[in-house]
Amino acid sequence: MKQTILVVEDDKMIRELVSIYLKKADYDVMEAADGEEAKTIFLTWHPCLIVLDLMLPKVSGEDFCTWVRERERNEVSIIMLSAKARTDDKINGLKMGADDYLTKPFDPDELVAHVEAVLRRTGQFCQKITYGGLCIKPRKGEVVLFDKQLHLTKHEFNLLFHFMENPNVVLSREDLIQHLYPYADKTVLDRTIDAHIKKLREKIEDNPASPKRIHTVRGMGYKFVDE
């Protein structure tokens, strides 16, 4: 799965340039032009890394950095990209929680190299799958819907993880039974899977902004839709 990077920059030309180079390096890229928009995108897509300008409208880069660190201290990396080039600006940025600090003007290829270096150090903390606000973190056993942590049972978690690893693929009840109960010593009924899915749907679709993710495919099974 590709890692998602959020580029927060109010200068459209710089923002698009950074995005082009990161996409060429095979990252999924989201863009925000100000701090408020960045918060919304962050809660929706749970990026692994943020390229962050400091002089932003609405919410400053410094305040946004603090806001991010209060929510996900170790699971997202931050590279500050700023025209503030004084040594004390760099020191303050790193103390605030940035993993790296580059000054403008910059070479886009160098920025990509810094992104790759930071993710080599921190990428193990960012193993997640995200679709429109729904984020599963298999190493931590956590599921987040926007900014709310969901409490799933073991079977619900494994079921959701299996769905999110296979988006837009119809999975039969037999496949789901085998996935959840590989060593069952008695017959597991189809309605057991239906009951798990009913409860899972209630939990992952309880936000008004959440689309209907798990679709019933009549006569075949279920499909997790990533749109």
CYANA upper distance limits for C-alpha pairs under 8 A (distance plus 0.5 A):
  1 MET  CA    129 ILE  CA      8.27
  2 LYS  CA     26 ASP  CA      7.67
  2 LYS  CA     27 TYR  CA      6.28
  2 LYS  CA     28 ASP  CA      6.71
  3 GLN  CA     27 TYR  CA      6.13
  3 GLN  CA     28 ASP  CA      6.58
  3 GLN  CA     47 PRO  CA      7.86
  3 GLN  CA     48 CYS  CA      6.74
  4 THR  CA     27 TYR  CA      6.52
  4 THR  CA     28 ASP  CA      5.11
  4 THR  CA     29 VAL  CA      6.23
  4 THR  CA     30 MET  CA      7.88
  4 THR  CA     45 TRP  CA      8.31
  4 THR  CA     46 HIS  CA      8.32
  4 THR  CA     47 PRO  CA      5.31
  4 THR  CA     48 CYS  CA      6.11
  4 THR  CA     49 LEU  CA      7.41
  5 ILE  CA     27 TYR  CA      7.32
  5 ILE  CA     28 ASP  CA      6.67
  5 ILE  CA     29 VAL  CA      5.42
  5 ILE  CA     30 MET  CA      6.73
  5 ILE  CA     47 PRO  CA      5.83
  5 ILE  CA     48 CYS  CA      6.49
  5 ILE  CA     49 LEU  CA      5.41
  5 ILE  CA     50 ILE  CA      6.13
  5 ILE  CA     51 VAL  CA      7.89
  6 LEU  CA     29 VAL  CA      6.34
  6 LEU  CA     30 MET  CA      5.24
  6 LEU  CA     31 GLU  CA      6.24
  6 LEU  CA     32 ALA  CA      7.88
  6 LEU  CA     38 ALA  CA      8.39
  6 LEU  CA     41 ILE  CA      8.49
  6 LEU  CA     42 PHE  CA      8.09
  6 LEU  CA     47 PRO  CA      6.63
  6 LEU  CA     49 LEU  CA      6.91
  6 LEU  CA     50 ILE  CA      5.22
  6 LEU  CA     51 VAL  CA      6.74
  7 VAL  CA     15 ARG  CA      7.13
  7 VAL  CA     18 VAL  CA      8.02
  7 VAL  CA     19 SER  CA      7.60
  7 VAL  CA     29 VAL  CA      7.65
  7 VAL  CA     30 MET  CA      6.70
  7 VAL  CA     31 GLU  CA      5.39
  7 VAL  CA     32 ALA  CA      6.72
  7 VAL  CA     50 ILE  CA      6.37
  7 VAL  CA     51 VAL  CA      5.30
  7 VAL  CA     52 LEU  CA      6.78
  8 VAL  CA     15 ARG  CA      7.76
  8 VAL  CA     31 GLU  CA      6.55
  8 VAL  CA     32 ALA  CA      5.27
  8 VAL  CA     33 ALA  CA      6.39
  8 VAL  CA     34 ASP  CA      7.14
  8 VAL  CA     35 GLY  CA      7.89
  8 VAL  CA     38 ALA  CA      6.94
  8 VAL  CA     50 ILE  CA      7.75
  8 VAL  CA     51 VAL  CA      6.59
  8 VAL  CA     52 LEU  CA      5.46
  8 VAL  CA     53 ASP  CA      6.53
  9 GLU  CA     14 ILE  CA      7.72
  9 GLU  CA     15 ARG  CA      5.95
  9 GLU  CA     31 GLU  CA      8.30
  9 GLU  CA     32 ALA  CA      6.92
  9 GLU  CA     33 ALA  CA      5.71
  9 GLU  CA     34 ASP  CA      7.20
  9 GLU  CA     52 LEU  CA      7.06
  9 GLU  CA     53 ASP  CA      5.77
  9 GLU  CA     56 LEU  CA      7.52
 10 ASP  CA     15 ARG  CA      7.70
 10 ASP  CA     32 ALA  CA      8.00
 10 ASP  CA     33 ALA  CA      4.82
 10 ASP  CA     34 ASP  CA      6.35
 10 ASP  CA     53 ASP  CA      8.27
 10 ASP  CA     56 LEU  CA      6.64
 10 ASP  CA     57 PRO  CA      7.92
 11 ASP  CA     15 ARG  CA      6.56
 11 ASP  CA     33 ALA  CA      7.86
 12 LYS  CA     16 GLU  CA      6.53
 12 LYS  CA     33 ALA  CA      7.94
 13 MET  CA     17 LEU  CA      6.63
 14 ILE  CA     18 VAL  CA      6.66
 15 ARG  CA     19 SER  CA      6.71
 15 ARG  CA     31 GLU  CA      7.72
 16 GLU  CA     20 ILE  CA      6.60
 17 LEU  CA     21 TYR  CA      6.99
 17 LEU  CA    108 PRO  CA      8.16
 18 VAL  CA     22 LEU  CA      6.71
 18 VAL  CA    108 PRO  CA      6.98
 19 SER  CA     23 LYS  CA      6.52
 19 SER  CA     29 VAL  CA      6.74
 19 SER  CA     30 MET  CA      8.43
 19 SER  CA     31 GLU  CA      8.17
 20 ILE  CA     24 LYS  CA      6.72
 21 TYR  CA     25 ALA  CA      6.88
 21 TYR  CA    108 PRO  CA      7.14
 21 TYR  CA    109 ASP  CA      7.82
 21 TYR  CA    112 VAL  CA      7.63
 22 LEU  CA     26 ASP  CA      7.11
 22 LEU  CA     27 TYR  CA      6.24
 22 LEU  CA     28 ASP  CA      8.32
 22 LEU  CA     29 VAL  CA      7.57
 22 LEU  CA    112 VAL  CA      6.94
 23 LYS  CA     27 TYR  CA      5.53
 23 LYS  CA     28 ASP  CA      6.79
 23 LYS  CA     29 VAL  CA      7.04
 25 ALA  CA    112 VAL  CA      8.03
 30 MET  CA     41 ILE  CA      8.10
 31 GLU  CA     38 ALA  CA      8.25
 32 ALA  CA     37 GLU  CA      6.11
 32 ALA  CA     38 ALA  CA      5.62
 32 ALA  CA     41 ILE  CA      7.99
 33 ALA  CA     37 GLU  CA      7.24
 33 ALA  CA     38 ALA  CA      7.88
 33 ALA  CA     56 LEU  CA      8.31
 34 ASP  CA     38 ALA  CA      6.71
 34 ASP  CA     56 LEU  CA      6.03
 34 ASP  CA     57 PRO  CA      5.86
 34 ASP  CA     58 LYS  CA      6.84
 34 ASP  CA     59 VAL  CA      7.29
 35 GLY  CA     39 LYS  CA      6.84
 35 GLY  CA     56 LEU  CA      6.83
 35 GLY  CA     57 PRO  CA      7.09
 35 GLY  CA     58 LYS  CA      6.40
 35 GLY  CA     59 VAL  CA      4.86
 35 GLY  CA     60 SER  CA      6.72
 35 GLY  CA     61 GLY  CA      7.29
 35 GLY  CA     64 PHE  CA      6.75
 36 GLU  CA     40 THR  CA      7.16
 36 GLU  CA     58 LYS  CA      6.81
 36 GLU  CA     59 VAL  CA      6.54
 37 GLU  CA     41 ILE  CA      6.81
 38 ALA  CA     42 PHE  CA      6.41
 39 LYS  CA     43 LEU  CA      6.77
 39 LYS  CA     64 PHE  CA      8.10
 40 THR  CA     44 THR  CA      6.77
 41 ILE  CA     45 TRP  CA      6.39
 41 ILE  CA     46 HIS  CA      8.21
 42 PHE  CA     46 HIS  CA      5.63
 42 PHE  CA     47 PRO  CA      6.93
 43 LEU  CA    133 GLY  CA      6.89
 43 LEU  CA    146 PHE  CA      5.45
 43 LEU  CA    147 ASP  CA      6.38
 44 THR  CA    131 TYR  CA      8.48
 44 THR  CA    132 GLY  CA      5.94
 44 THR  CA    133 GLY  CA      4.32
 44 THR  CA    134 LEU  CA      7.86
 44 THR  CA    146 PHE  CA      5.97
 45 TRP  CA    130 THR  CA      6.54
 45 TRP  CA    131 TYR  CA      7.34
 45 TRP  CA    132 GLY  CA      6.50
 45 TRP  CA    133 GLY  CA      6.12
 45 TRP  CA    134 LEU  CA      8.36
 45 TRP  CA    135 CYS  CA      8.15
 46 HIS  CA    130 THR  CA      7.40
 46 HIS  CA    133 GLY  CA      8.04
 46 HIS  CA    135 CYS  CA      7.59
 47 PRO  CA     76 VAL  CA      7.24
 48 CYS  CA     75 GLU  CA      7.33
 48 CYS  CA     76 VAL  CA      5.24
 48 CYS  CA     77 SER  CA      6.78
 48 CYS  CA    123 GLY  CA      8.04
 48 CYS  CA    126 CYS  CA      6.14
 49 LEU  CA     76 VAL  CA      5.78
 49 LEU  CA     77 SER  CA      4.97
 49 LEU  CA     78 ILE  CA      6.14
 49 LEU  CA     79 ILE  CA      8.10
 49 LEU  CA    115 VAL  CA      8.50
 49 LEU  CA    119 LEU  CA      8.29
 50 ILE  CA     76 VAL  CA      7.90
 50 ILE  CA     77 SER  CA      6.70
 50 ILE  CA     78 ILE  CA      5.26
 50 ILE  CA     79 ILE  CA      6.66
 51 VAL  CA     78 ILE  CA      6.56
 51 VAL  CA     79 ILE  CA      5.40
 51 VAL  CA     80 MET  CA      6.40
 51 VAL  CA     81 LEU  CA      7.02
 52 LEU  CA     61 GLY  CA      6.99
 52 LEU  CA     78 ILE  CA      7.38
 52 LEU  CA     79 ILE  CA      6.55
 52 LEU  CA     80 MET  CA      5.20
 52 LEU  CA     81 LEU  CA      6.13
 52 LEU  CA     82 SER  CA      8.29
 53 ASP  CA     61 GLY  CA      6.37
 53 ASP  CA     80 MET  CA      6.39
 53 ASP  CA     81 LEU  CA      5.50
 53 ASP  CA     82 SER  CA      5.76
 54 LEU  CA     60 SER  CA      6.48
 54 LEU  CA     61 GLY  CA      4.34
 54 LEU  CA     62 GLU  CA      6.55
 54 LEU  CA     80 MET  CA      7.58
 54 LEU  CA     81 LEU  CA      7.76
 54 LEU  CA     82 SER  CA      6.38
 55 MET  CA     60 SER  CA      6.38
 55 MET  CA     61 GLY  CA      6.59
 55 MET  CA     82 SER  CA      8.04
 56 LEU  CA     60 SER  CA      5.39
 56 LEU  CA     61 GLY  CA      6.44
 59 VAL  CA     63 ASP  CA      6.87
 59 VAL  CA     64 PHE  CA      6.94
 60 SER  CA     64 PHE  CA      6.66
 61 GLY  CA     65 CYS  CA      6.52
 62 GLU  CA     66 THR  CA      6.84
 62 GLU  CA     93 GLY  CA      8.06
 62 GLU  CA     96 MET  CA      8.04
 63 ASP  CA     67 TRP  CA      6.64
 64 PHE  CA     68 VAL  CA      6.68
 65 CYS  CA     69 ARG  CA      6.74
 65 CYS  CA     78 ILE  CA      8.29
 65 CYS  CA     96 MET  CA      7.76
 65 CYS  CA     97 GLY  CA      7.46
 65 CYS  CA     98 ALA  CA      8.11
 66 THR  CA     70 GLU  CA      6.77
 66 THR  CA     96 MET  CA      7.35
 66 THR  CA     97 GLY  CA      7.90
 67 TRP  CA     71 ARG  CA      7.26
 68 VAL  CA     72 GLU  CA      6.57
 68 VAL  CA     73 ARG  CA      7.84
 69 ARG  CA     73 ARG  CA      5.04
 69 ARG  CA     74 ASN  CA      8.30
 69 ARG  CA     97 GLY  CA      7.42
 72 GLU  CA     76 VAL  CA      6.96
 74 ASN  CA    125 PHE  CA      7.20
 75 GLU  CA    122 THR  CA      8.35
 75 GLU  CA    125 PHE  CA      5.61
 75 GLU  CA    126 CYS  CA      5.76
 76 VAL  CA    125 PHE  CA      8.20
 76 VAL  CA    126 CYS  CA      7.16
 77 SER  CA     98 ALA  CA      7.70
 77 SER  CA     99 ASP  CA      6.63
 77 SER  CA    118 VAL  CA      7.84
 77 SER  CA    119 LEU  CA      8.07
 77 SER  CA    122 THR  CA      7.56
 78 ILE  CA     97 GLY  CA      7.98
 78 ILE  CA     98 ALA  CA      5.44
 78 ILE  CA     99 ASP  CA      5.91
 78 ILE  CA    100 ASP  CA      7.31
 79 ILE  CA     98 ALA  CA      6.33
 79 ILE  CA     99 ASP  CA      6.31
 79 ILE  CA    100 ASP  CA      5.23
 79 ILE  CA    101 TYR  CA      6.07
 79 ILE  CA    102 LEU  CA      7.84
 79 ILE  CA    115 VAL  CA      8.09
 80 MET  CA     93 GLY  CA      7.82
 80 MET  CA     98 ALA  CA      6.94
 80 MET  CA    100 ASP  CA      6.83
 80 MET  CA    101 TYR  CA      5.21
 80 MET  CA    102 LEU  CA      6.64
 81 LEU  CA    101 TYR  CA      6.61
 81 LEU  CA    102 LEU  CA      5.41
 81 LEU  CA    103 THR  CA      6.12
 81 LEU  CA    104 LYS  CA      7.26
 82 SER  CA    101 TYR  CA      8.31
 82 SER  CA    102 LEU  CA      7.03
 82 SER  CA    103 THR  CA      5.49
 82 SER  CA    104 LYS  CA      6.16
 83 ALA  CA    103 THR  CA      5.99
 83 ALA  CA    104 LYS  CA      5.33
 83 ALA  CA    105 PRO  CA      7.87
 84 LYS  CA     89 ASP  CA      6.70
 84 LYS  CA     90 LYS  CA      8.23
 84 LYS  CA    103 THR  CA      7.24
 84 LYS  CA    104 LYS  CA      8.41
 85 ALA  CA     89 ASP  CA      7.05
 85 ALA  CA     90 LYS  CA      7.46
 85 ALA  CA    103 THR  CA      6.26
 85 ALA  CA    104 LYS  CA      8.27
 86 ARG  CA     90 LYS  CA      7.09
 87 THR  CA     91 ILE  CA      6.73
 88 ASP  CA     92 ASN  CA      6.49
 89 ASP  CA     93 GLY  CA      6.65
 90 LYS  CA     94 LEU  CA      6.76
 90 LYS  CA    101 TYR  CA      6.89
 91 ILE  CA     95 LYS  CA      6.61
 92 ASN  CA     96 MET  CA      6.48
 93 GLY  CA     97 GLY  CA      7.15
 93 GLY  CA     98 ALA  CA      6.28
 93 GLY  CA    101 TYR  CA      7.76
 94 LEU  CA     98 ALA  CA      5.11
 94 LEU  CA     99 ASP  CA      6.93
 94 LEU  CA    100 ASP  CA      7.34
 94 LEU  CA    101 TYR  CA      7.73
 99 ASP  CA    118 VAL  CA      7.62
100 ASP  CA    114 HIS  CA      8.28
100 ASP  CA    118 VAL  CA      8.09
102 LEU  CA    106 PHE  CA      7.88
102 LEU  CA    111 LEU  CA      8.25
106 PHE  CA    110 GLU  CA      7.93
106 PHE  CA    111 LEU  CA      7.84
107 ASP  CA    111 LEU  CA      6.90
108 PRO  CA    112 VAL  CA      6.83
109 ASP  CA    113 ALA  CA      6.79
110 GLU  CA    114 HIS  CA      6.76
111 LEU  CA    115 VAL  CA      6.71
112 VAL  CA    116 GLU  CA      6.70
113 ALA  CA    117 ALA  CA      6.65
114 HIS  CA    118 VAL  CA      6.60
115 VAL  CA    119 LEU  CA      6.68
116 GLU  CA    120 ARG  CA      6.65
117 ALA  CA    121 ARG  CA      7.15
118 VAL  CA    122 THR  CA      6.64
118 VAL  CA    123 GLY  CA      8.27
119 LEU  CA    123 GLY  CA      5.06
120 ARG  CA    124 GLN  CA      8.49
122 THR  CA    126 CYS  CA      7.76
123 GLY  CA    127 GLN  CA      7.66
126 CYS  CA    137 LYS  CA      8.46
127 GLN  CA    137 LYS  CA      6.64
127 GLN  CA    138 PRO  CA      7.53
127 GLN  CA    139 ARG  CA      7.41
128 LYS  CA    135 CYS  CA      7.12
128 LYS  CA    136 ILE  CA      6.00
128 LYS  CA    137 LYS  CA      5.01
128 LYS  CA    138 PRO  CA      7.10
129 ILE  CA    135 CYS  CA      6.12
129 ILE  CA    136 ILE  CA      5.92
129 ILE  CA    137 LYS  CA      7.33
129 ILE  CA    164 MET  CA      7.54
129 ILE  CA    165 GLU  CA      8.36
130 THR  CA    134 LEU  CA      6.08
130 THR  CA    135 CYS  CA      4.76
130 THR  CA    136 ILE  CA      7.04
131 TYR  CA    135 CYS  CA      7.02
131 TYR  CA    226 ASP  CA      6.45
131 TYR  CA    227 GLU  CA      8.25
132 GLY  CA    210 SER  CA      8.25
132 GLY  CA    226 ASP  CA      8.30
132 GLY  CA    227 GLU  CA      8.38
133 GLY  CA    144 VAL  CA      8.18
133 GLY  CA    145 LEU  CA      5.96
133 GLY  CA    146 PHE  CA      5.08
133 GLY  CA    210 SER  CA      8.01
134 LEU  CA    143 VAL  CA      7.85
134 LEU  CA    144 VAL  CA      6.42
134 LEU  CA    145 LEU  CA      5.08
134 LEU  CA    146 PHE  CA      6.83
134 LEU  CA    204 ILE  CA      7.91
135 CYS  CA    143 VAL  CA      6.17
135 CYS  CA    144 VAL  CA      5.64
135 CYS  CA    145 LEU  CA      6.85
135 CYS  CA    146 PHE  CA      8.33
136 ILE  CA    141 GLY  CA      8.17
136 ILE  CA    142 GLU  CA      6.47
136 ILE  CA    143 VAL  CA      4.96
136 ILE  CA    144 VAL  CA      6.97
136 ILE  CA    161 PHE  CA      7.54
137 LYS  CA    141 GLY  CA      6.30
137 LYS  CA    142 GLU  CA      5.65
137 LYS  CA    143 VAL  CA      6.67
138 PRO  CA    142 GLU  CA      7.18
138 PRO  CA    161 PHE  CA      7.99
141 GLY  CA    157 PHE  CA      8.14
142 GLU  CA    149 GLN  CA      7.82
142 GLU  CA    150 LEU  CA      7.95
142 GLU  CA    151 HIS  CA      8.47
143 VAL  CA    149 GLN  CA      6.42
143 VAL  CA    150 LEU  CA      6.00
143 VAL  CA    151 HIS  CA      7.96
143 VAL  CA    152 LEU  CA      8.30
143 VAL  CA    157 PHE  CA      8.40
144 VAL  CA    148 LYS  CA      6.01
144 VAL  CA    149 GLN  CA      4.85
144 VAL  CA    150 LEU  CA      6.20
145 LEU  CA    149 GLN  CA      6.76
145 LEU  CA    150 LEU  CA      7.33
145 LEU  CA    204 ILE  CA      7.38
145 LEU  CA    207 ASN  CA      8.40
150 LEU  CA    203 LYS  CA      7.62
150 LEU  CA    204 ILE  CA      8.35
152 LEU  CA    156 GLU  CA      6.10
152 LEU  CA    157 PHE  CA      6.19
152 LEU  CA    200 LEU  CA      8.19
153 THR  CA    157 PHE  CA      6.58
154 LYS  CA    158 ASN  CA      6.71
155 HIS  CA    159 LEU  CA      6.42
155 HIS  CA    180 LEU  CA      6.98
155 HIS  CA    196 HIS  CA      7.89
156 GLU  CA    160 LEU  CA      6.61
156 GLU  CA    196 HIS  CA      6.80
156 GLU  CA    197 ILE  CA      8.04
156 GLU  CA    199 LYS  CA      8.44
156 GLU  CA    200 LEU  CA      6.49
157 PHE  CA    161 PHE  CA      6.60
158 ASN  CA    162 HIS  CA      6.62
158 ASN  CA    180 LEU  CA      7.51
159 LEU  CA    163 PHE  CA      6.78
159 LEU  CA    176 LEU  CA      7.91
159 LEU  CA    179 HIS  CA      8.45
159 LEU  CA    180 LEU  CA      7.57
160 LEU  CA    164 MET  CA      6.58
160 LEU  CA    200 LEU  CA      8.26
161 PHE  CA    165 GLU  CA      6.58
162 HIS  CA    166 ASN  CA      6.90
163 PHE  CA    167 PRO  CA      6.58
163 PHE  CA    223 LYS  CA      7.81
163 PHE  CA    224 PHE  CA      6.09
164 MET  CA    224 PHE  CA      7.28
166 ASN  CA    224 PHE  CA      7.99
167 PRO  CA    223 LYS  CA      7.70
167 PRO  CA    224 PHE  CA      5.76
167 PRO  CA    225 VAL  CA      6.35
167 PRO  CA    226 ASP  CA      6.52
168 ASN  CA    223 LYS  CA      6.25
168 ASN  CA    224 PHE  CA      5.98
168 ASN  CA    225 VAL  CA      5.53
168 ASN  CA    226 ASP  CA      7.23
169 VAL  CA    223 LYS  CA      6.11
169 VAL  CA    224 PHE  CA      7.47
170 VAL  CA    217 VAL  CA      7.81
170 VAL  CA    220 MET  CA      7.66
170 VAL  CA    221 GLY  CA      6.72
170 VAL  CA    222 TYR  CA      5.95
170 VAL  CA    223 LYS  CA      5.08
170 VAL  CA    224 PHE  CA      8.22
171 LEU  CA    175 ASP  CA      6.67
171 LEU  CA    176 LEU  CA      7.29
171 LEU  CA    220 MET  CA      7.99
171 LEU  CA    221 GLY  CA      5.99
171 LEU  CA    222 TYR  CA      5.85
171 LEU  CA    223 LYS  CA      6.65
172 SER  CA    176 LEU  CA      6.89
172 SER  CA    220 MET  CA      6.18
172 SER  CA    221 GLY  CA      4.68
172 SER  CA    222 TYR  CA      6.91
173 ARG  CA    177 ILE  CA      6.52
173 ARG  CA    190 ASP  CA      6.75
173 ARG  CA    193 ILE  CA      7.32
173 ARG  CA    220 MET  CA      8.39
173 ARG  CA    221 GLY  CA      6.09
173 ARG  CA    222 TYR  CA      8.11
174 GLU  CA    178 GLN  CA      6.68
174 GLU  CA    190 ASP  CA      8.28
175 ASP  CA    179 HIS  CA      6.67
176 LEU  CA    180 LEU  CA      6.63
176 LEU  CA    193 ILE  CA      7.74
177 ILE  CA    181 TYR  CA      6.10
177 ILE  CA    182 PRO  CA      7.94
177 ILE  CA    188 VAL  CA      7.44
177 ILE  CA    190 ASP  CA      8.29
177 ILE  CA    193 ILE  CA      7.35
178 GLN  CA    182 PRO  CA      5.37
181 TYR  CA    188 VAL  CA      8.33
184 ALA  CA    188 VAL  CA      8.01
188 VAL  CA    192 THR  CA      7.35
189 LEU  CA    193 ILE  CA      7.85
190 ASP  CA    194 ASP  CA      6.95
191 ARG  CA    195 ALA  CA      6.54
192 THR  CA    196 HIS  CA      6.90
193 ILE  CA    197 ILE  CA      6.69
194 ASP  CA    198 LYS  CA      6.60
195 ALA  CA    199 LYS  CA      6.89
196 HIS  CA    200 LEU  CA      6.60
197 ILE  CA    201 ARG  CA      6.44
198 LYS  CA    202 GLU  CA      6.95
199 LYS  CA    203 LYS  CA      7.05
200 LEU  CA    204 ILE  CA      6.76
201 ARG  CA    205 GLU  CA      6.20
201 ARG  CA    213 ARG  CA      8.31
201 ARG  CA    214 ILE  CA      7.46
202 GLU  CA    206 ASP  CA      6.44
204 ILE  CA    210 SER  CA      7.99
205 GLU  CA    210 SER  CA      5.86
205 GLU  CA    211 PRO  CA      7.18
205 GLU  CA    212 LYS  CA      6.90
205 GLU  CA    213 ARG  CA      8.05
206 ASP  CA    210 SER  CA      7.57
212 LYS  CA    225 VAL  CA      8.44
213 ARG  CA    224 PHE  CA      5.93
213 ARG  CA    225 VAL  CA      5.66
213 ARG  CA    226 ASP  CA      7.46
214 ILE  CA    222 TYR  CA      7.09
214 ILE  CA    223 LYS  CA      6.09
214 ILE  CA    224 PHE  CA      5.03
214 ILE  CA    225 VAL  CA      6.86
215 HIS  CA    222 TYR  CA      6.11
215 HIS  CA    223 LYS  CA      5.67
215 HIS  CA    224 PHE  CA      6.77
215 HIS  CA    225 VAL  CA      7.65
216 THR  CA    221 GLY  CA      6.64
216 THR  CA    222 TYR  CA      5.15
216 THR  CA    223 LYS  CA      6.99
217 VAL  CA    221 GLY  CA      5.75
217 VAL  CA    222 TYR  CA      5.92
217 VAL  CA    223 LYS  CA      7.39
